[in-house]
Amino acid sequence: MPSQSYVELKDLQIAVRIGTYGPDDVVPDAHLLDLTLTIAPHLVMVPRDEMALVFDYDPLIRHIDTLARAHHYETQERLVTCIVEACAGYPLIEALDICLRKRPVLSGTGTLGVRLIVDGEAMAALRNAIA
């Protein structure tokens, strides 16, 4: 039996306003989210083709979209924190790796982002802190 499994979301362009920019600043035209959720293997290696047997990620994606659209953020880090806290509300998520990037960074090129890795112990502590 497999020992680990993940749900991977890559390059999700989210509708969010982040930062304060002056007239000569490069204003990002996109914010991209990568999110890898650690879940129990029995939620991926299933005996039957039934939604009840798997992790339903659609509510989480809707929740992330709601958070992103909720208001203007000064920093990428704050939105990342809000998404991590939202993930803590899903007991089937054991741990996660999140990266939020913006593009372009300079002269129409590059991406720049922040990454946070929350292991199982940290996820349990977070759940206790927000409970």
C-alpha positions as CSV (number, residue, x, y, z in Angstrom):
1,M,0.0,0.0,0.0
2,P,1.3,3.5,-0.9
3,S,2.6,5.5,2.1
4,Q,1.8,9.0,0.8
5,S,-0.5,10.7,-1.6
6,Y,-1.1,14.3,-2.8
7,V,-3.5,16.5,-4.5
8,E,-1.6,18.9,-6.8
9,L,-2.9,22.2,-8.1
10,K,-0.5,24.0,-10.4
11,D,-0.5,27.4,-12.1
12,L,-4.0,28.5,-10.9
13,Q,-4.4,32.1,-11.9
14,I,-6.3,33.8,-9.2
15,A,-8.2,37.1,-9.3
16,V,-6.5,39.1,-6.6
17,R,-5.2,42.6,-6.0
18,I,-1.9,42.5,-4.1
19,G,0.5,45.4,-3.4
20,T,0.7,49.1,-3.8
21,Y,2.4,50.4,-6.9
22,G,3.8,53.7,-8.0
23,P,3.7,55.1,-11.6
24,D,7.0,53.6,-12.6
25,D,6.6,50.3,-10.8
26,V,6.0,47.0,-12.6
27,V,2.5,45.9,-11.9
28,P,1.9,42.2,-12.1
29,D,-0.6,41.0,-14.6
30,A,-1.1,37.6,-12.9
31,H,-0.9,35.8,-9.6
32,L,-0.3,32.1,-9.9
33,L,-1.0,29.5,-7.1
34,D,0.6,26.1,-6.7
35,L,-0.8,24.0,-3.9
36,T,0.2,20.5,-3.0
37,L,-2.0,18.9,-0.3
38,T,-0.8,15.8,1.5
39,I,-3.8,13.4,2.0
40,A,-4.2,9.8,3.1
41,P,-3.4,7.3,0.4
42,H,-6.8,5.6,0.8
43,L,-8.3,8.8,-0.7
44,V,-6.4,8.3,-4.0
45,M,-6.1,4.5,-4.3
46,V,-9.8,3.8,-4.2
47,P,-11.7,0.5,-4.6
48,R,-14.5,2.1,-6.6
49,D,-15.1,5.1,-8.8
50,E,-17.1,7.1,-6.3
51,M,-16.8,10.7,-5.2
52,A,-17.6,9.7,-1.6
53,L,-14.2,7.8,-1.5
54,V,-12.0,10.7,-2.5
55,F,-11.0,14.2,-1.2
56,D,-13.4,16.7,-2.9
57,Y,-11.1,19.7,-3.6
58,D,-13.8,21.8,-5.4
59,P,-15.0,23.4,-2.1
60,L,-11.4,24.4,-1.2
61,I,-10.8,25.9,-4.7
62,R,-14.0,28.0,-4.3
63,H,-12.9,29.0,-0.8
64,I,-9.5,30.2,-2.2
65,D,-11.3,32.1,-4.9
66,T,-13.5,33.8,-2.3
67,L,-10.4,34.7,-0.2
68,A,-8.6,36.1,-3.2
69,R,-11.5,38.3,-4.2
70,A,-12.4,39.4,-0.7
71,H,-10.3,42.5,-0.6
72,H,-7.0,44.1,-1.5
73,Y,-3.9,42.5,0.1
74,E,-0.7,44.4,0.8
75,T,1.4,41.3,0.6
76,Q,1.4,37.9,-1.0
77,E,2.4,36.5,2.4
78,R,-1.0,37.5,3.9
79,L,-3.0,35.8,1.2
80,V,-0.8,32.7,1.6
81,T,-1.5,32.7,5.4
82,C,-5.3,33.0,4.7
83,I,-5.2,30.0,2.3
84,V,-3.2,27.9,4.8
85,E,-5.7,28.7,7.5
86,A,-8.5,27.7,5.2
87,C,-6.8,24.4,4.4
88,A,-6.5,23.8,8.2
89,G,-10.3,23.7,8.2
90,Y,-10.3,20.6,6.0
91,P,-9.4,17.6,8.3
92,L,-8.4,15.4,5.4
93,I,-5.5,17.7,4.6
94,E,-2.6,16.4,6.6
95,A,0.1,18.8,5.4
96,L,0.7,21.2,2.5
97,D,3.2,23.0,0.3
98,I,2.0,26.4,-1.1
99,C,3.6,28.8,-3.5
100,L,2.1,32.1,-4.7
101,R,3.9,33.8,-7.6
102,K,3.4,37.0,-9.5
103,R,4.5,37.9,-13.0
104,P,6.1,39.9,-14.6
105,V,8.7,41.1,-12.2
106,L,11.0,43.2,-14.4
107,S,10.9,44.3,-18.1
108,G,8.0,42.0,-18.8
109,T,9.8,38.9,-17.5
110,G,10.2,36.7,-14.5
111,T,8.0,35.4,-11.7
112,L,8.5,36.1,-8.0
113,G,6.8,34.2,-5.2
114,V,6.7,33.0,-1.7
115,R,6.6,29.3,-0.6
116,L,5.5,27.9,2.7
117,I,5.6,24.2,3.7
118,V,3.4,23.1,6.5
119,D,4.2,19.6,7.7
120,G,1.8,17.4,9.7
121,E,3.0,18.6,13.1
122,A,2.6,22.2,12.1
123,M,-0.8,21.6,10.6
124,A,-2.0,20.0,13.9
125,A,-0.6,23.0,15.9
126,L,-2.3,25.4,13.5
127,R,-5.6,23.6,13.9
128,N,-5.3,23.8,17.7
129,A,-4.4,27.5,17.5
130,I,-7.4,28.4,15.4
131,A,-9.9,26.1,17.1
